[in-house]
Amino acid sequence: MPALHYNRAHVGVGDLMSYGMDAVESSRRVASLVDKIQKGRKPAELPVEQPMKFEFIINLNAAKQIGLTIPPNVLVRADKVIR
C-alpha cells in the first residue's frame, strides 16, 4: 500500500514518499533555543517557531513495485529521488 510520511527515514525503507521538515535544520533550531534557556531566558519569552525548510523525497523503487508512474513534473520538484 502506498504511503506518504513526514519522516524521510520511512522512504529509505520502502515507503513511497515523504514530505516534512528538514530534521537537521530543526535540530539546530532546537539547540539554539535550549542554549537560550540555559543562559537564563524563560521559555515563555521565546518565540514560537515554524519549520522554514521542507523536504520532498520520492522512492521510485516503491512506485515501480505498485505499478505507479510518477509524472516528470513531480519528479523535478523532489529534493531527492531514490532509484
C-alpha positions, -999 to +999 in steps of 0.1 A: +000+000+000+015+034-009+022+057+020+032+093+024+051+102+056+065+133+072+097+113+082+123+107+054+135+075+072+103+057+061+111+063+024+145+048+028+129+015+040+104+012+012+075+037+016+065+058-014+071+094-005+078+118+024+072+155+028+082+171+060+105+194+078+143+191+075+152+173+107+188+186+107+177+222+104+150+216+131+176+201+154+198+232+150+169+255+159+161+234+190+197+235+201+196+273+198+165+275+220+180+252+246+211+274+247+190+305+253+171+287+282+204+276+297+216+311+297+187+323+317+158+331+293+124+319+303+108+295+278+076+317+278+097+346+265+109+327+235+090+330+202+071+301+187+090+290+156+078+271+125+100+250+102+113+270+073+127+242+052+108+212+040+120+181+020+101+161-006+115+126-012+102+100-037+111+063-038+108+052-074+115+016-064+083+016-043+064+033-071+075+006-096+065-022-072+029-010-071+028-001-108+027+037-103+043+061-127+054+094-111+050+122-136+082+140-146+069+174-133+065+158-099+100+142-100+117+176-108+101+191-076+115+164-054+145+172-033+157+136-035+147+107-057+155+071-046+161+049-077 
